[in-house]
Each structure stands twice: as structure tokens, then as C-alpha cells.
Amino acid sequence: MSRLRIAFLNAAHGDENTRRNFRRELDAELTEFDVTEGHLPDSFDFDAAVVSGSRSSVYWDEAWIPPLKEWVDVAIESGMPMLGICYGHQLLADVLGGDVRDMGEYEIGYREVEHVGKSPLFDGIESRFVAFTTHSDEVAELPPGAKAIAENDYSNHGFRKDDVFGVQFHPEYDMDTAEEVTRGKDLSTERLQQVLDGINEDNYIAACEAKIVFENFTDYVRESGDLSAD
């Protein structure tokens, strides 16, 4: 079976957790591009692309964001399948004509998400599942023609438009990443401790179900591209 070639568009400002987590979870040949440093693929010769999370917002005035959006736009037009996680989810929605806004509050910690409708991204995942979340922006309006595929009481947590998928939660996180990210947030002492208390083995094991989205995405790319043979 051929090994997928995926452009990994890393928007995490050099965070080593992001690199480690995605390389562990994605069964593919990843070519990584630090997009925050202006590094982008010079071609579209990939089977798919994945856009990571970021501490930035898609609507910020940062020099690296417009070129990233332009590359993603052309890649989508070329028919390249895409998966966006958190910031990546919001970026894909923005490029496709959706609306990303500040929620005015923070969702963080292991929380319940529900996938709705039917999407290949959630094959084998219970309709209500646990995932680690950390975001203060949301996809407030889906792109034209997109369908919601996951949500919870805070916001949209997933959409699909053709071969483009986005999820707001972080299926790639391990417990070390969850704790480090949480300690870096400006939270009240009480809320910080509440979230940290929730970063435990039981919740992590429950959240591992959400990691299936990576396998489902690579299966989808392989099937849609007829890449079943060398």
C-alpha cells in the first residue's frame, strides 16, 4: 500500500509539542512547513494537506497569514483534500468564505463534543465523545455550501465542504501538551486548577477515541485518490 504524502502546514510558531503530536498521529510521509516563518510548499504535489493549531487568530494582521491563505485557497481549488485542526479549522473556514469571530470567552479542557449528521471523518467514533479543547475564536458562520459535522455548547466543532474538513478540538494532544497549554493561559486560579484536575489518565483515555479522525482522514484521502496500490 502506498504511503500518503501530506504537506503539514505547521502554524504553531515552532512549538515542539505540535511537531511531535502530528508526526505520531498521522500515518503518512509528512513534509513540514513552518508557515509562521513564511515557509510554504512550492508546488501542490501532495496527496493532502493538514493545517495545525496556532496561538494566532486568522483575522490578525500578521505577515505570514495572507500567503498561507492564498496557498490553501489554490490547493483547495486544485482538489487537494485538507484537514484543519483548531486554528487550521478556522483558517479553512475563512478561506472558503465562512466567518471566524472572537467568542468573548475561553473553552478549555477535556469536554464533550457531539458529531452530527454522517461524515467519514467520524466513522467508528461514538456520537458523543470526549476531546481536549482550547480556543477563544469560533467558526461563527460556516462557509457557503459547508455542513456542520460536530458541535457542543460553545461552538461549531467540525465542518465539511467537499474534500475539506475542519475540527475545532485537538485530537492530536497528549497529556503533557494539554497541561503545558493550560498553564500558559490567562485563567483565574480556580479555573486553572479545575482544568488541570481534569487532565488525568481517565479523560485522556476517553479522548483517544477522537484520534480516529486522523486514520479516517488518511483513509478518505487514499480512497478518494485511488492510492491503494504502489
N, CA, C and O of each residue as an XYZ file, in Angstrom:
920
protein
N       0.843     -1.194      0.000
C       0.000      0.000      0.000
C       0.877      1.242      0.000
O       1.833      1.326      0.770
N       0.565      2.195     -0.844
C       1.392      3.391     -0.947
C       1.263      4.250      0.296
O       0.228      4.244      0.963
N       2.308      4.982      0.598
C       2.315      5.872      1.759
C       1.933      7.271      1.303
O       2.519      7.810      0.364
N       0.957      7.847      1.967
C       0.479      9.170      1.577
C       1.553     10.224      1.778
O       2.353     10.144      2.710
N       1.562     11.207      0.898
C       2.445     12.363      1.015
C       1.589     13.555      1.430
O       0.748     14.029      0.666
N       1.818     14.029      2.653
C       0.992     15.099      3.214
C       1.848     16.325      3.509
O       2.911     16.222      4.122
N       1.373     17.484      3.066
C       2.006     18.755      3.432
C       1.481     19.146      4.808
O       0.288     19.394      4.978
N       2.372     19.198      5.778
C       1.995     19.568      7.145
C       2.290     21.053      7.330
O       3.447     21.448      7.477
N       1.241     21.870      7.322
C       1.373     23.313      7.455
C       1.312     23.663      8.936
O       0.235     23.799      9.517
N       2.489     23.805      9.528
C       2.611     23.982     10.974
C       2.539     25.467     11.314
O       3.453     26.232     11.008
N       1.439     25.859     11.949
C       1.211     27.265     12.305
C       1.447     27.529     13.784
O       0.982     28.536     14.317
N       2.172     26.626     14.455
C       2.289     26.673     15.916
C       3.496     27.456     16.415
O       3.895     27.306     17.570
N       4.082     28.292     15.559
C       5.197     29.162     15.978
C       6.349     28.362     16.588
O       6.926     28.760     17.600
N       6.675     27.230     15.961
C       7.834     26.458     16.385
C       7.622     25.561     17.584
O       8.590     25.001     18.098
N       6.404     25.404     18.046
C       6.130     24.577     19.222
C       6.477     23.116     18.943
O       5.985     22.530     17.979
N       7.322     22.533     19.786
C       7.772     21.154     19.571
C       6.664     20.145     19.840
O       6.646     19.071     19.239
N       5.730     20.482     20.747
C       4.618     19.568     21.011
C       3.823     19.307     19.737
O       3.430     18.173     19.464
N       3.590     20.355     18.963
C       2.795     20.220     17.742
C       3.474     19.284     16.768
O       2.834     18.402     16.196
N       4.760     19.470     16.578
C       5.521     18.613     15.657
C       5.444     17.152     16.115
O       5.156     16.260     15.317
N       5.700     16.921     17.388
C       5.697     15.557     17.922
C       4.322     14.908     17.788
O       4.206     13.761     17.356
N       3.290     15.649     18.161
C       1.941     15.079     18.180
C       1.453     14.693     16.787
O       0.906     13.606     16.601
N       1.644     15.567     15.817
C       1.157     15.258     14.477
C       1.966     14.150     13.819
O       1.411     13.338     13.079
N       3.259     14.106     14.077
C       4.067     13.033     13.496
C       3.702     11.688     14.114
O       3.805     10.655     13.453
N       3.284     11.693     15.355
C       2.854     10.454     15.998
C       1.502      9.979     15.463
O       1.302      8.783     15.251
N       0.588     10.906     15.247
C      -0.791     10.528     14.939
C      -1.067     10.318     13.447
O      -1.983      9.572     13.100
N      -0.314     10.943     12.576
C      -0.588     10.841     11.140
C       0.295      9.775     10.510
O       1.519      9.908     10.480
N      -0.326      8.728     10.011
C       0.396      7.645      9.347
C       0.593      8.031      7.888
O      -0.153      7.608      7.004
N       1.611      8.840      7.665
C       1.873      9.366      6.321
C       3.288      9.916      6.284
O       3.930     10.104      7.317
N       3.754     10.168      5.083
C       5.032     10.850      4.899
C       4.764     12.349      4.978
O       4.246     12.947      4.035
N       5.124     12.954      6.119
C       4.848     14.371      6.327
C       6.020     15.223      5.867
O       7.170     14.969      6.227
N       5.714     16.233      5.069
C       6.692     17.267      4.754
C       6.233     18.514      5.484
O       5.182     19.080      5.181
N       7.034     18.933      6.448
C       6.615     20.011      7.339
C       7.066     21.376      6.821
O       8.184     21.539      6.333
N       6.165     22.347      6.943
C       6.447     23.725      6.562
C       6.081     24.631      7.733
O       4.932     24.653      8.174
N       7.069     25.383      8.238
C       6.806     26.342      9.307
C       6.202     27.593      8.672
O       6.920     28.510      8.273
N       4.897     27.616      8.586
C       4.227     28.695      7.853
C       4.362     30.036      8.562
O       4.253     31.081      7.922
N       4.600     30.026      9.875
C       4.771     31.297     10.591
C       6.085     31.980     10.220
O       6.264     33.172     10.468
N       7.003     31.214      9.625
C       8.259     31.772      9.132
C       8.202     32.021      7.627
O       9.219     32.314      6.999
N       7.012     31.903      7.058
C       6.838     32.158      5.628
C       7.181     30.990      4.741
O       7.287     31.149      3.525
N       7.360     29.800      5.328
C       7.709     28.624      4.542
C       6.441     27.943      4.050
O       5.610     27.513      4.851
N       6.295     27.845      2.741
C       5.144     27.205      2.120
C       5.618     26.278      1.007
O       6.688     26.496      0.440
N       4.846     25.254      0.688
C       5.233     24.380     -0.427
C       5.347     25.180     -1.730
O       4.577     26.112     -1.963
N       6.305     24.810     -2.567
C       6.452     25.495     -3.852
C       5.713     24.766     -4.962
O       5.859     25.091     -6.141
N       4.904     23.761     -4.564
C       4.072     23.050     -5.531
C       2.855     22.512     -4.791
O       2.709     22.691     -3.582
N       1.989     21.850     -5.545
C       0.812     21.219     -4.949
C       0.883     19.713     -5.156
O      -0.137     19.035     -5.278
N       2.107     19.210     -5.193
C       2.355     17.798     -5.470
C       2.298     16.978     -4.184
O       3.277     16.348     -3.786
N       1.126     17.002     -3.545
C       0.885     16.249     -2.325
C      -0.474     15.575     -2.432
O      -1.344     16.014     -3.184
N      -0.643     14.504     -1.671
C      -1.942     13.831     -1.653
C      -2.955     14.580     -0.810
O      -4.161     14.459     -1.028
N      -2.469     15.358      0.157
C      -3.361     16.097      1.060
C      -2.529     17.113      1.826
O      -1.301     17.122      1.734
N      -3.203     17.961      2.576
C      -2.532     18.913      3.462
C      -3.262     18.958      4.794
O      -4.480     18.792      4.854
N      -2.503     19.186      5.864
C      -3.043     19.322      7.213
C      -2.542     20.631      7.791
O      -1.349     20.928      7.719
N      -3.453     21.424      8.370
C      -3.096     22.707      8.979
C      -3.269     22.582     10.488
O      -4.328     22.179     10.969
N      -2.226     22.929     11.228
C      -2.222     22.755     12.688
C      -2.929     23.901     13.406
O      -3.453     24.829     12.789
N      -2.922     23.796     14.724
C      -3.363     24.889     15.577
C      -2.317     25.993     15.644
O      -1.222     25.864     15.097
N      -2.671     27.082     16.325
C      -1.773     28.234     16.430
C      -2.230     29.117     17.576
O      -3.399     29.095     17.962
N      -1.295     29.899     18.121
C      -1.699     30.893     19.117
C      -2.242     32.154     18.452
O      -2.746     33.043     19.137
N      -2.145     32.240     17.139
C      -2.642     33.394     16.391
C      -4.117     33.221     16.052
O      -4.673     32.129     16.168
N      -4.740     34.320     15.630
C      -6.099     34.292     15.107
C      -6.054     34.536     13.608
O      -5.170     35.242     13.122
N      -6.985     33.968     12.880
C      -6.952     34.066     11.424
C      -7.145     35.498     10.939
O      -6.758     35.829      9.818
N      -7.742     36.354     11.775
C      -8.014     37.731     11.376
C      -6.945     38.708     11.861
O      -7.096     39.916     11.679
N      -5.880     38.218     12.467
C      -4.798     39.094     12.910
C      -3.988     39.604     11.724
O      -3.933     38.970     10.670
N      -3.369     40.749     11.917
C      -2.529     41.350     10.883
C      -1.093     40.850     11.061
O      -0.239     41.566     11.583
N      -0.842     39.637     10.629
C       0.496     39.050     10.697
C       0.924     38.675      9.283
O       0.132     38.145      8.504
N       2.172     38.952      8.963
C       2.633     38.882      7.572
C       2.504     37.486      6.958
O       2.319     37.368      5.747
N       2.599     36.437      7.764
C       2.594     35.075      7.232
C       1.199     34.570      6.889
O       1.063     33.595      6.149
N       0.156     35.218      7.416
C      -1.200     34.677      7.263
C      -1.746     34.826      5.843
O      -2.262     33.843      5.312
N      -1.666     36.002      5.189
C      -2.202     36.090      3.814
C      -1.575     35.110      2.828
O      -2.312     34.508      2.047
N      -0.235     34.912      2.819
C       0.322     33.914      1.893
C      -0.164     32.496      2.179
O      -0.380     31.710      1.256
N      -0.334     32.170      3.469
C      -0.863     30.854      3.821
C      -2.278     30.693      3.280
O      -2.607     29.665      2.688
N      -3.109     31.702      3.482
C      -4.479     31.637      2.976
C      -4.489     31.485      1.453
O      -5.293     30.732      0.903
N      -3.591     32.206      0.778
C      -3.546     32.132     -0.683
C      -3.151     30.736     -1.147
O      -3.750     30.198     -2.078
N      -2.136     30.138     -0.497
C      -1.712     28.799     -0.883
C      -2.837     27.796     -0.652
O      -3.111     26.952     -1.505
N      -3.487     27.893      0.510
C      -4.586     26.980      0.840
C      -5.726     27.128     -0.155
O      -6.314     26.134     -0.579
N      -6.040     28.353     -0.527
C      -7.123     28.604     -1.479
C      -6.843     27.912     -2.810
O      -7.714     27.241     -3.364
N      -5.624     28.078     -3.317
C      -5.270     27.458     -4.598
C      -5.255     25.934     -4.462
O      -5.695     25.227     -5.369
N      -4.748     25.423     -3.325
C      -4.709     23.977     -3.114
C      -6.119     23.388     -3.106
O      -6.355     22.328     -3.685
N      -7.046     24.071     -2.454
C      -8.430     23.596     -2.430
C      -9.009     23.611     -3.834
O      -9.689     22.669     -4.243
N      -8.739     24.673     -4.568
C      -9.240     24.760     -5.947
C      -8.674     23.639     -6.807
O      -9.326     23.187     -7.749
N      -7.473     23.191     -6.490
C      -6.850     22.114     -7.261
C      -7.441     20.746     -6.921
O      -7.163     19.758     -7.601
N      -8.259     20.694     -5.864
C      -8.876     19.443     -5.457
C      -8.137     18.705     -4.362
O      -8.458     17.551     -4.079
N      -7.149     19.343     -3.731
C      -6.392     18.681     -2.675
C      -7.235     18.536     -1.409
O      -7.772     19.533     -0.928
N      -7.370     17.327     -0.852
C      -8.064     17.171      0.420
C      -7.323     17.900      1.535
O      -6.093     17.948      1.543
N      -8.070     18.462      2.469
C      -7.492     19.254      3.551
C      -8.125     18.862      4.878
O      -9.311     18.541      4.952
N      -7.303     18.897      5.930
C      -7.787     18.745      7.299
C      -7.204     19.875      8.129
O      -5.989     20.076      8.139
N      -8.057     20.611      8.823
C      -7.612     21.685      9.700
C      -7.982     21.392     11.139
O      -9.090     20.941     11.431
N      -7.029     21.657     12.047
C      -7.242     21.436     13.474
C      -7.189     22.783     14.196
O      -6.197     23.503     14.080
N      -8.235     23.131     14.934
C      -8.330     24.358     15.733
C      -8.097     25.590     14.848
O      -8.987     25.957     14.080
N      -6.928     26.237     14.932
C      -6.639     27.352     14.021
C      -6.801     26.910     12.574
O      -7.331     27.656     11.751
N      -6.350     25.706     12.262
C      -6.481     25.201     10.900
C      -7.942     25.092     10.472
O      -8.288     25.410      9.335
N      -8.786     24.646     11.380
C     -10.237     24.579     11.155
C     -10.780     25.961     10.818
O     -11.548     26.122      9.870
N     -10.377     26.948     11.597
C     -10.843     28.319     11.384
C     -10.284     28.904     10.092
O     -10.985     29.617      9.375
N      -9.020     28.604      9.796
C      -8.408     29.123      8.576
C      -9.103     28.572      7.337
O      -9.386     29.320      6.401
N      -9.379     27.275      7.323
C     -10.069     26.680      6.185
C     -11.455     27.281      6.017
O     -11.886     27.560      4.898
N     -12.159     27.481      7.141
C     -13.485     28.098      7.069
C     -13.391     29.512      6.501
O     -14.213     29.906      5.674
N     -12.395     30.273      6.941
C     -12.205     31.645      6.471
C     -11.915     31.669      4.967
O     -12.509     32.456      4.230
N     -11.010     30.815      4.524
C     -10.643     30.777      3.100
C     -11.855     30.431      2.233
O     -11.994     30.936      1.119
N     -12.721     29.574      2.749
C     -13.890     29.135      1.989
C     -15.077     30.100      2.083
O     -16.130     29.853      1.494
N     -14.903     31.199      2.826
C     -15.958     32.208      2.892
C     -16.775     32.199      4.156
O     -17.809     32.864      4.226
N     -16.333     31.453      5.171
C     -17.017     31.461      6.458
C     -16.600     32.660      7.295
O     -15.807     33.492      6.855
N     -17.141     32.740      8.506
C     -16.882     33.876      9.388
C     -16.308     33.378     10.710
O     -16.954     32.608     11.420
N     -15.096     33.818     11.037
C     -14.437     33.451     12.284
C     -14.451     34.650     13.213
O     -14.071     35.751     12.817
N     -14.891     34.439     14.453
C     -15.018     35.546     15.407
C     -14.472     35.155     16.778
O     -14.360     33.978     17.118
N     -14.140     36.176     17.541
C     -13.785     36.013     18.948
C     -15.053     35.654     19.718
O     -16.068     36.339     19.594
N     -15.001     34.580     20.513
C     -16.175     34.153     21.277
C     -16.421     35.024     22.506
O     -17.523     35.030     23.056
N     -15.385     35.768     22.939
C     -15.526     36.554     24.163
C     -15.345     35.732     25.422
O     -15.548     36.237     26.527
N     -14.971     34.482     25.274
C     -14.717     33.588     26.402
C     -13.834     32.455     25.918
O     -13.589     32.310     24.720
N     -13.357     31.653     26.858
C     -12.436     30.581     26.533
C     -13.070     29.231     26.803
O     -13.640     29.009     27.872
N     -12.973     28.329     25.836
C     -13.283     26.926     26.076
C     -11.958     26.199     26.205
O     -11.111     26.279     25.316
N     -11.778     25.493     27.305
C     -10.518     24.780     27.511
C     -10.756     23.587     28.421
O     -11.536     23.652     29.371
N     -10.070     22.500     28.110
C     -10.152     21.288     28.917
C     -10.773     20.141     28.155
O     -11.211     20.292     27.015
N     -10.803     18.983     28.809
C     -11.471     17.829     28.225
C     -12.971     18.038     28.336
O     -13.518     18.153     29.433
N     -13.634     18.086     27.171
C     -15.058     18.378     27.145
C     -15.757     17.462     26.144
O     -15.124     16.829     25.299
N     -17.071     17.412     26.265
C     -17.854     16.557     25.379
C     -18.197     17.290     24.097
O     -18.576     18.461     24.113
N     -18.057     16.584     22.991
C     -18.403     17.084     21.653
C     -19.346     16.051     21.029
O     -19.248     14.857     21.313
N     -20.238     16.515     20.196
C     -21.159     15.608     19.507
C     -20.980     15.751     18.006
O     -21.004     16.863     17.479
N     -20.799     14.628     17.312
C     -20.780     14.734     15.858
C     -22.190     14.505     15.323
O     -22.937     13.657     15.812
N     -22.519     15.274     14.325
C     -23.894     15.324     13.822
C     -23.906     14.952     12.340
O     -22.917     15.129     11.629
N     -25.037     14.436     11.899
C     -25.114     14.004     10.519
C     -24.244     12.783     10.307
O     -24.015     12.005     11.233
N     -23.764     12.619      9.099
C     -22.893     11.479      8.783
C     -21.674     11.994      8.035
O     -21.797     12.619      6.981
N     -20.511     11.730      8.581
C     -19.270     12.151      7.946
C     -18.239     11.041      8.070
O     -18.127     10.433      9.134
N     -17.486     10.759      7.019
C     -16.445      9.726      7.109
C     -15.380     10.058      8.147
O     -14.676      9.163      8.615
N     -15.255     11.321      8.510
C     -14.243     11.719      9.485
C     -14.524     11.108     10.863
O     -13.602     10.922     11.657
N     -15.788     10.797     11.148
C     -16.159     10.300     12.475
C     -16.584      8.839     12.475
O     -17.208      8.371     13.427
N     -16.252      8.124     11.419
C     -16.541      6.687     11.397
C     -15.875      6.006     12.596
O     -14.687      6.206     12.850
N     -16.647      5.200     13.327
C     -16.094      4.465     14.457
C     -16.004      5.250     15.741
O     -15.497      4.733     16.737
N     -16.480      6.488     15.754
C     -16.455      7.340     16.945
C     -17.886      7.499     17.454
O     -18.793      7.792     16.675
N     -18.090      7.308     18.746
C     -19.422      7.471     19.333
C     -19.954      8.874     19.042
O     -19.182      9.824     18.906
N     -21.272      8.994     18.949
C     -21.858     10.287     18.585
C     -21.477     11.374     19.579
O     -21.258     12.522     19.190
N     -21.396     11.025     20.851
C     -20.878     11.944     21.874
C     -19.525     11.422     22.338
O     -19.409     10.276     22.774
N     -18.522     12.252     22.245
C     -17.175     11.814     22.588
C     -16.444     12.919     23.343
O     -16.876     14.072     23.353
N     -15.341     12.555     23.969
C     -14.526     13.498     24.750
C     -13.322     13.925     23.921
O     -12.707     13.110     23.233
N     -12.996     15.207     23.995
C     -11.812     15.723     23.296
C     -11.260     16.911     24.071
O     -11.987     17.582     24.802
N      -9.954     17.164     23.900
C      -9.372     18.343     24.538
C      -9.636     19.565     23.657
O      -9.441     19.528     22.442
N     -10.079     20.635     24.292
C     -10.398     21.872     23.585
C      -9.606     23.025     24.186
O      -9.382     23.069     25.396
N      -9.188     23.945     23.349
C      -8.573     25.183     23.822
C      -8.675     26.229     22.716
O      -7.901     26.222     21.758
N      -9.653     27.134     22.871
C      -9.855     28.168     21.849
C     -10.745     29.277     22.388
O     -11.595     29.063     23.253
N     -10.520     30.476     21.844
C     -11.393     31.615     22.152
C     -11.991     32.209     20.885
O     -12.776     33.155     20.955
N     -11.631     31.665     19.732
C     -12.266     32.014     18.455
C     -13.163     30.859     18.037
O     -12.985     29.727     18.485
N     -14.119     31.154     17.180
C     -15.019     30.123     16.687
C     -15.365     30.385     15.228
O     -15.268     31.511     14.739
N     -15.771     29.319     14.546
C     -16.381     29.476     13.227
C     -17.839     29.816     13.476
O     -18.672     28.934     13.682
N     -18.135     31.120     13.452
C     -19.482     31.595     13.782
C     -20.467     31.367     12.651
O     -21.654     31.142     12.889
N     -19.974     31.425     11.413
C     -20.804     31.129     10.247
C     -20.024     30.202      9.326
O     -18.885     30.487      8.956
N     -20.644     29.102      8.965
C     -19.985     28.144      8.085
C     -19.814     28.722      6.686
O     -20.570     29.607      6.286
N     -18.837     28.236      5.946
C     -18.703     28.650      4.550
C     -19.938     28.249      3.746
O     -20.605     27.272      4.085
N     -20.246     28.990      2.692
C     -21.370     28.603      1.822
C     -21.194     27.174      1.312
O     -20.134     26.815      0.800
N     -22.231     26.375      1.455
C     -22.188     25.000      0.981
C     -21.575     24.009      1.941
O     -21.594     22.808      1.675
N     -21.023     24.483      3.070
C     -20.424     23.579      4.051
C     -21.500     23.018      4.981
O     -22.555     23.625      5.169
N     -21.215     21.854      5.557
C     -22.131     21.230      6.502
C     -21.449     21.073      7.853
O     -20.285     20.680      7.933
N     -22.193     21.385      8.921
C     -21.687     21.149     10.269
C     -21.625     19.649     10.514
O     -22.575     18.929     10.206
N     -20.513     19.172     11.066
C     -20.393     17.749     11.371
C     -20.080     17.496     12.846
O     -20.068     16.343     13.277
N     -19.824     18.558     13.635
C     -19.608     18.390     15.076
C     -19.876     19.718     15.773
O     -19.698     20.791     15.197
N     -20.315     19.616     17.042
C     -20.633     20.840     17.791
C     -20.708     20.507     19.270
O     -20.787     19.341     19.656
N     -20.683     21.548     20.092
C     -21.039     21.409     21.503
C     -21.664     22.719     21.968
O     -22.037     23.555     21.145
N     -21.780     22.902     23.272
C     -22.489     24.074     23.781
C     -21.706     25.372     23.597
O     -22.260     26.450     23.811
N     -20.435     25.297     23.207
C     -19.655     26.510     22.955
C     -19.739     26.951     21.500
O     -19.954     28.130     21.217
N     -19.572     26.004     20.573
C     -19.397     26.438     19.183
C     -19.478     25.259     18.233
O     -19.644     24.109     18.641
N     -19.355     25.579     16.954
C     -19.147     24.545     15.945
C     -17.803     23.871     16.214
O     -16.811     24.541     16.501
N     -17.779     22.560     16.120
C     -16.528     21.829     16.330
C     -16.116     21.011     15.121
O     -15.163     20.235     15.193
N     -16.821     21.175     14.014
C     -16.410     20.468     12.816
C     -17.280     20.836     11.628
O     -18.486     21.041     11.766
N     -16.654     20.917     10.454
C     -17.419     21.138      9.231
C     -16.766     20.373      8.090
O     -15.607     19.965      8.158
N     -17.556     20.198      7.041
C     -17.037     19.607      5.821
C     -17.590     20.363      4.624
O     -18.772     20.705      4.582
N     -16.731     20.617      3.660
C     -17.158     21.092      2.352
C     -16.350     20.334      1.312
O     -15.141     20.533      1.189
N     -17.014     19.471      0.569
C     -16.349     18.638     -0.427
C     -15.211     17.849      0.231
O     -15.475     17.033      1.114
N     -13.953     18.068     -0.176
C     -12.822     17.312      0.371
C     -12.099     18.064      1.490
O     -10.977     17.713      1.855
N     -12.740     19.092      2.029
C     -12.143     19.910      3.091
C     -12.862     19.635      4.406
O     -14.088     19.715      4.487
N     -12.076     19.308      5.444
C     -12.609     19.000      6.768
C     -11.914     19.874      7.807
O     -10.713     20.126      7.713
N     -12.663     20.326      8.782
C     -12.068     21.052      9.890
C     -12.664     20.586     11.202
O     -13.862     20.316     11.284
N     -11.825     20.491     12.237
C     -12.312     20.208     13.592
C     -11.709     21.226     14.544
O     -10.530     21.567     14.446
N     -12.538     21.710     15.471
C     -12.105     22.731     16.411
C     -11.306     22.145     17.568
O     -10.404     22.802     18.088
N     -11.621     20.929     17.975
C     -10.939     20.293     19.103
C      -9.552     19.795     18.663
O      -9.186     19.874     17.490
N      -8.799     19.283     19.636
C      -7.419     18.849     19.387
C      -7.282     17.333     19.572
O      -6.932     16.882     20.663
N      -7.547     16.548     18.539
C      -7.393     15.096     18.696
C      -5.943     14.653     18.850
O      -5.683     13.541     19.308
N      -4.996     15.510     18.473
C      -3.578     15.119     18.495
C      -2.934     15.241     19.868
O      -1.842     14.714     20.080
N      -3.582     15.923     20.800
C      -2.929     16.213     22.084
C      -2.647     14.963     22.910
O      -3.437     14.019     22.931
N      -1.492     14.981     23.595
C      -1.235     14.052     24.678
C      -1.391     14.823     25.991
O      -1.658     16.024     25.970
N      -1.230     14.159     27.111
C      -1.472     14.823     28.400
C      -0.448     15.913     28.684
O      -0.786     16.951     29.253
N       0.807     15.682     28.290
C       1.838     16.697     28.519
C       1.503     17.993     27.779
O       1.660     19.088     28.320
N       1.040     17.854     26.533
C       0.674     19.037     25.760
C      -0.509     19.750     26.400
O      -0.509     20.975     26.521
N      -1.516     18.985     26.808
C      -2.702     19.576     27.427
C      -2.321     20.384     28.667
O      -2.827     21.487     28.874
N      -1.435     19.836     29.483
C      -1.040     20.540     30.705
C      -0.217     21.787     30.387
O      -0.447     22.848     30.967
N       0.733     21.663     29.477
C       1.580     22.809     29.133
C       0.759     23.950     28.549
O       0.950     25.109     28.916
N      -0.161     23.619     27.633
C      -1.007     24.644     27.024
C      -1.880     25.310     28.081
O      -2.036     26.531     28.077
N      -2.443     24.525     28.974
C      -3.323     25.070     30.016
C      -2.571     26.022     30.930
O      -3.082     27.091     31.262
N      -1.377     25.654     31.337
C      -0.600     26.515     32.239
C      -0.194     27.816     31.562
O       0.128     28.790     32.242
N      -0.205     27.847     30.237
C       0.159     29.057     29.515
C      -0.991     30.020     29.295
O      -0.791     31.099     28.737
N      -2.205     29.650     29.727
C      -3.370     30.503     29.515
C      -3.601     31.446     30.700
O      -3.244     31.148     31.840
N      -4.200     32.577     30.391
C      -4.529     33.576     31.417
C      -5.897     33.235     31.997
O      -6.920     33.787     31.591
N      -5.892     32.309     32.960
C      -7.122     31.853     33.594
C      -7.105     32.207     35.074
O      -6.040     32.384     35.665
N      -8.276     32.309     35.664
C      -8.345     32.507     37.108
C      -7.730     31.296     37.796
O      -7.684     30.204     37.229
N      -7.263     31.495     39.008
C      -6.641     30.397     39.751
C      -7.588     29.218     39.889
O      -7.183     28.064     39.756
N      -8.865     29.520     40.160
C      -9.859     28.463     40.341
C     -10.093     27.684     39.049
O     -10.142     26.454     39.058
N     -10.237     28.411     37.935
C     -10.499     27.721     36.671
C      -9.275     26.953     36.204
O      -9.396     25.845     35.681
N      -8.085     27.543     36.391
C      -6.860     26.847     36.012
C      -6.769     25.503     36.728
O      -6.478     24.481     36.106
N      -7.018     25.507     38.029
C      -6.929     24.262     38.786
C      -7.989     23.274     38.352
O      -7.740     22.069     38.319
N      -9.176     23.772     38.018
C     -10.251     22.898     37.556
C      -9.856     22.178     36.269
O     -10.080     20.975     36.128
N      -9.266     22.925     35.328
C      -8.855     22.313     34.067
C      -7.710     21.330     34.305
O      -7.710     20.230     33.751
N      -6.731     21.724     35.130
C      -5.604     20.838     35.419
C      -6.064     19.548     36.087
O      -5.537     18.474     35.799
N      -7.043     19.652     36.977
C      -7.564     18.453     37.638
C      -8.197     17.494     36.622
O      -8.202     16.278     36.815
N      -8.726     18.065     35.545
C      -9.356     17.247     34.520
C      -8.374     16.597     33.557
O      -8.753     15.731     32.769
N      -7.115     17.010     33.620
C      -6.098     16.407     32.751
C      -5.557     15.184     33.483
O      -4.527     15.242     34.156
N      -6.267     14.096     33.336
C      -5.926     12.859     34.030
C      -6.026     11.685     33.060
O      -6.501     11.825     31.933
N      -5.573     10.547     33.519
C      -5.487      9.385     32.636
C      -6.855      8.958     32.122
O      -6.989      8.575     30.960
N      -7.871      9.022     32.980
C      -9.205      8.590     32.552
C      -9.715      9.454     31.399
O     -10.219      8.930     30.406
N      -9.586     10.772     31.527
C     -10.054     11.652     30.457
C      -9.211     11.502     29.201
O      -9.733     11.552     28.087
N      -7.902     11.317     29.379
C      -7.046     11.142     28.205
C      -7.421      9.868     27.457
O      -7.520      9.873     26.230
N      -7.630      8.779     28.190
C      -8.006      7.518     27.535
C      -9.328      7.697     26.791
O      -9.481      7.214     25.670
N     -10.275      8.385     27.410
C     -11.554      8.638     26.737
C     -11.346      9.457     25.470
O     -11.977      9.198     24.445
N     -10.452     10.454     25.544
C     -10.218     11.342     24.399
C      -9.461     10.659     23.267
O      -9.462     11.157     22.141
N      -8.815      9.530     23.542
C      -8.077      8.827     22.481
C      -9.003      8.350     21.374
O      -8.559      8.120     20.249
N     -10.295      8.197     21.685
C     -11.245      7.812     20.636
C     -11.257      8.845     19.510
O     -11.396      8.493     18.338
N     -11.110     10.122     19.873
C     -11.150     11.187     18.871
C      -9.972     11.132     17.916
O     -10.032     11.706     16.829
N      -8.888     10.441     18.308
C      -7.727     10.332     17.423
C      -8.049      9.559     16.153
O      -7.301      9.631     15.178
N      -9.141      8.830     16.154
C      -9.535      8.065     14.969
C      -9.753      8.995     13.771
O      -9.682      8.544     12.628
N     -10.015     10.280     14.009
C     -10.236     11.181     12.873
C      -9.017     11.214     11.946
O      -9.171     11.406     10.740
N      -7.824     11.033     12.484
C      -6.630     11.048     11.635
C      -6.603      9.827     10.711
O      -6.326      9.947      9.517
N      -6.891      8.663     11.272
C      -6.955      7.456     10.448
C      -8.072      7.578      9.414
O      -7.903      7.193      8.258
N      -9.212      8.117      9.840
C     -10.331      8.274      8.907
C      -9.984      9.243      7.774
O     -10.372      9.030      6.626
N      -9.254     10.303      8.107
C      -8.877     11.258      7.073
C      -7.917     10.620      6.070
O      -8.098     10.767      4.861
N      -6.909      9.920      6.559
C      -5.965      9.308      5.615
C      -6.649      8.217      4.790
O      -6.329      8.037      3.615
N      -7.594      7.484      5.404
C      -8.362      6.503      4.628
C      -9.168      7.199      3.534
O      -9.235      6.731      2.398
N      -9.776      8.323      3.898
C     -10.576      9.076      2.930
C      -9.703      9.556      1.766
O     -10.094      9.447      0.604
N      -8.527     10.085      2.085
C      -7.621     10.579      1.040
C      -7.204      9.433      0.127
O      -7.188      9.573     -1.096
N      -6.869      8.309      0.731
C      -6.431      7.160     -0.056
C      -7.537      6.677     -0.985
O      -7.300      6.396     -2.160
N      -8.745      6.584     -0.442
C      -9.871      6.092     -1.241
C     -10.281      7.086     -2.332
O     -10.595      6.692     -3.456
N     -10.274      8.370     -1.988
C     -10.690      9.365     -2.971
C      -9.658      9.522     -4.086
O      -9.993      9.892     -5.212
N      -8.378      9.231     -3.752
C      -7.326      9.342     -4.755
C      -6.939      8.047     -5.394
O      -6.039      7.994     -6.231
N      -7.650      6.954     -4.982
C      -7.356      5.623     -5.525
C      -5.880      5.282     -5.343
O      -5.188      4.898     -6.287
N      -5.411      5.435     -4.081
C      -3.992      5.209     -3.779
C      -3.809      3.885     -3.062
O      -3.006      3.792     -2.134
N      -4.529      2.878     -3.467
C      -4.498      1.609     -2.750
C      -3.326      0.728     -3.126
O      -3.052     -0.262     -2.447
N      -2.631      1.072     -4.195
C      -1.523      0.233     -4.638
C      -0.279      1.067     -4.881
O      -0.362      2.264     -5.157
N       0.890      0.414     -4.773
C       2.155      1.110     -5.039
C       2.273      1.437     -6.522
O       3.268      2.024     -6.948
